[in-house]
Structure formats: structure tokens, C-alpha cells
Amino acid sequence: MATKKVTVTIPEDLLDEIRADAAERGLSSYVAEALRYKRDRDRLLELVDWLQEEHGPVSEDERAAALEELEDLDTEHERRRTTGGHHAGEAA
């Protein structure tokens, strides 16, 4: 992957914390990962805005149902992680 060197200004205290957290993988990798995360989040927020323009805001009932479904998925992922197994017919 091609890279390009840039100069950015970061508050000194934040830079100290980031350097401590990024020690093994390096500052450049840490910053690139953070920027990708931010870019992806911005794109998701744009999608949410567009969907709300097209279909209206999410109701409290819809939000509660979605959160319940996410909780069920988290529970299933945790079960699979701790047991290490899959049921017959499930993707590995």
C-alpha cells in the first residue's frame, strides 16, 4: 500500500498517551487505524441521515427491538467464543 508522509499538529498530552498505547505497532499505524475508524463512522452517520430523510426517524419501539436483537447476537457470539463450537449446519 502506498503511503505519504504528512505533518499534523496534535496536543502534546494526547500525543504522549497515543505513543504509550501505540508502542508496539507504531504511531503511524495507530493514527492510520484511528483515521480509518473515524472515516467509517462518518460514512455510517451519513447513511443514518439519508435513511432518516427517506424513511423518517427511528421510533423508540424500533430502537428497543434493534438493541434487543444486538444483545441476542452478542450473547450468541459469546456462547460460541467460550464453547468454541458450532451447531451442525452453521457456518464456521
C-alpha positions, 0 to 999 in steps of 0.5 A: 500500500502506498503511503505519504508522509504528512505533518499534523499538529496534535496536543502534546498530552494526547500525543504522549498517551497515543505513543504509550498505547501505540508502542508496539505497532507504531504511531503511524499505524495507530493514527492510520487505524484511528483515521480509518475508524473515524472515516467509517463512522462518518460514512455510517452517520451519513447513511443514518441521515439519508435513511432518516430523510427517506424513511423518517426517524427511528421510533423508540419501539424500533430502537428497543427491538434493534438493541434487543436483537444486538444483545441476542447476537452478542450473547450468541457470539459469546456462547460460541467464543467460550464453547468454541463450537458450532451447531451442525449446519452453521457456518464456521 
